[in-house]
Amino acid sequence: MEPSLQTRENNLKIHKEGNMNNQVEQILKAMVKKNPQIKSAAVVNSEGILIASHLFPGTNESSFGAMAAALLGLGEHTLQEIKGGKLREVYVRGDDMMLVIVGISNVGVISITVDAEAPLGVILVEVRKTAELLEGIISKQQDITEILGSDLSLLEGFSFKDILGEE
């Protein structure tokens, strides 16, 4: 059964955290619509957290996102070990489906599934273009740890009421 682009309550799961996620959602929808060979797709940040997805019904989003990021990480470590250069893509081919994971610079991955016999060259061109576009959007989001470092203890007990001067 193929997934369809539907509302959040159904198969298209979008984590609404602001404008970036809306942009990623629209780009993902356009890629899937333009390439009917793509059966499912997800955009995952570098921590393995799903930003947007179009997955098969019953697919655990959290697990899928974490596994896609982990596969890319394993590939990167393996290439470092053999001095194979920077990892570009990971392919996992089964009898019926293939999973393709393409890095979005150092900010995350785009993961797609296609039929095992799909014309991969054409699909890869589109996925790579999409990854480049997504990099510009996702990399604009700044992590608070980039500003404050990894020790966030100074934020303990902090409230937005402090900023607003409310009691």
N, C-alpha and C positions, 0 to 999 in steps of 0.2 A: 504494500500500500504506500503510495507516494504522499508526502506531506503537501499541504497546500498553504498558500499565504493567507492566513486568517488573523483573527484578533488575538490579543494576549490571552484571553480565556481558553483559546484552543491551542494551536501548534506554534504560532509565532510568538516567541517569548522575548520580550524586550525589557531590560532593566532600566527604568526611567530614572536616570541620575542627572539629567540636564540635557542641554542642547547637543552635546557631543554624541550621546546615545541615539538621539533622533536622527542625526546625520548618518551615523553608522547604519542604522536601520534602513534608511532610504537607499544607501549605496548597496547594501546586501540584497534588498528587494530587487533593485535594478539589475544586479548581476545574475540573480537566479532567473528573473523574467527573460533576460536576454539570452541565457544559455539553458535551454530546457534539459540538457544532458546532466546538469547539476541537480542531484536528488535532494541534497541537504547541504546546509552551510552554517558556519558559526564564526564569530569573531571573538577571540579570547585575549585578554590582556596578558602581560608577561607573568602575572601571578597566577594565571589559570582561571581567572574570574571571567565568566561569560559576559560579554557586552551586548551582543545580539545574536539570535539564532533562528534558524529555519530547519528544525530537526524532525525526524520521524516520530510519530505518536509513540509515547511510552519511553522515549529516550530520556535518560536522566541527564539534564542539562549540566548540572554541577560536575558529575563524573566525566561527561564528554569533554567539557572544557578543561578540566584538570588533566585528563589523559592526553589531550592534544598538546597542551603545553609541555607535559612530561616527555612525550615522544620527541618533540623538537629539542628539548633539553638533552635527552639521551643522545640524539644525533649530534648535537654540538659537542658534547663531551667526547664522544667517540672520534669525531674528526680532529679535535684538539690532540687526542692521544696519538693519532697516526699522522699528525701534522698535515691534515687534508684540506686546510683552508676554512673559510667561513661557510657555514651551512646555509643552503638556499631553500631546500625543500625536502620533505619526507614523503615517501610513497609507501602505502601498505595495500597490497593487492590480495584480495580474496577470490574465491571462485566466481562470485556474483557481483561484488562491489569493490571499489577502490577508494581509499581514503588518501587525500592529498592535503598536506599541511605546508603552508607557505608562510615564512616569517614576514612580519611587518616591522622591518628594521629591528630595533631592540625594544619595541613597545608591545608586541604581542604576535598573534598568529591568526591567519584565516584558514579554516579547515573546511574542506568540501568532500562530499561523497559523490561518486559517479558510477555508472555501470562499468564493470571491469573491462569491457570492450569499447568504451566510449573513445572518441577521437581526442586523445589527451593533449596534443599540441595546441589545438585551437582553444581548448578550455584553459590551458596554462597561460596563454597569452592574456586572456581576460582576467584570470585570477591574479596574475602578477600586476596588471594595471590597477586592479581594485586594491591590492595590497599597498601600492605606492600612494594611491589616493587616501587610503585609510591612515597611512603613517602620518601624513600631514595633519589629519584631524585628531588622531589619538595622541600624538606627541605634544600637541598644544596644551593638553591637560597636565597640570603640574601636580606632582605628588607632594604632600605636605612634608614628607621626609626629605625631599630635595631642599626645602627651605630651612627646616629645623634640625635636620639630621635624624638619626634613628631613635634618639632618646626623646620621647614625647612626654616625659614625666612632668614637664613644666605646664602641660595642658590639664593635668589632673585637677579636678574641681573647677575648671574654667567653664563659664557659661556665656552664651550670647547676650544674656541679660547684662553681663559686665560691660560689654561693648555699648549696648544701648542705654546704659545707665538706669535700667529698670530695677526695682526692688522686688 
